[in-house]
Structure formats: structure tokens, C-alpha cells
Amino acid sequence: MLKVNRPKTLKENALESLRDAITSGFFKPGERLIERNLCESMAVSRTVVRECIQHLESERLIVGVPNSGFVIATITGDEVKEIYDIRIMLECSAVESCALNANPTTIKKLRELYKSIKECLEKEEVMEALRLTTEFYKVIFTTGGKNIAWDLVEQLNARISRLRALTLSSKGRKSKGPENLKKIIDAIEKQDAGRAGEICTKHLTEAAKIAYQLT
């Protein structure tokens, strides 16, 4: 079947807008979400807002508090450690498998994504950089044949993006992060699985330390 891109629905646009506001830190951890204000700011109905809230609750970006409604979820230090432990286990394995299976087309795609990520961060377009980073890792996982592992990562992607946005606020991370991605691509191109996994582990360990300090 041919894939046809369709315009996003009002709910999809509202969901993306609200998710981005949480990920970027516009809404702070513990801050209460007021439906009326969200309806006015996004120019959507209360039904759409409630559907978005339900979806974001499933992504663990917001939590319900008895008698208080919904608030922005707080990510604890223990949760940060666990998320990065999972990422190191899954992503490094995927990077190594990608190095053994990548072809010139894969390398070209990864380099294009790396270049776009770097340019977005230089322009302070953080949210677009995060979306491209998710696509970057999707290419790595699918090339490495790690489809089930990618399904697991996708369940964490909302919180992963939130932590990525947080670490990017650290001095020098907007240049260091893309630099590490380039090193990973170079190792993949050389089919050096061990080196690719090593760089990935270092990259994620550095990010974990920053995220832990900032939460």
C-alpha cells in the first residue's frame, strides 16, 4: 500500500503543543493544569483538552492528584537512573547491531539527521532537534533489527525527550551531544560494533549524570 501523508487533526496538534510545553519546561514539575486556561490558550474545546490530558497521563508526563486535578509529573532521581539504565542496555545493543547491518543508505540517512539535529540546536530549535533525535535512533534500532526493543523505547520516549531537553540546558551539551552522535555514525560506517557501543555508553552515561544533577 502507498503511504499518504494527511493533515494533523485538531486533537493531534493540541496534543503535540501540550506535550512540547511540558517537554520544554514551559510547564514546571508539580504545576497544576487548568482546563479552562488550556482551552483558551490552544483555542480548542474542553473535550479535546481532556483527551490530550488522558493521553499525556498514559505517557507519564502528567499525573492525577485527588481533589486537585492534574499536575505535571516530577521525574525522581531514581527514575532518571532507571530510564538511563534501560537506555544504555537497549540503545547500545541497537547501535552495535546497526554497525553490523548498516549499508550506505543507512549511513547517508544518519548523517542527514545528525546535520539537521546540529543545525536545529545551533538555532535553539530544541523541540525539532528532539523529534529528529527520536528519528535518528529509530533508524538505528530498525537497521539493527531491534524492533521489539524499539517498541519498548517508544513507551519511554515522552520521558526520554523530557530528559534530553533538560540535559541540553547544561553548558556545552548542545555541541557535545551532536558530536557524540557523529562519532557513533563514524563507528557504524566502519562496522566497528565494539567502538560504536563504547561511544554510545559514554554518551548516555554523561547525559545520565547531568540529568540526575538537574532533577
Disulfide bonds with the S-S distance in Angstrom:
none
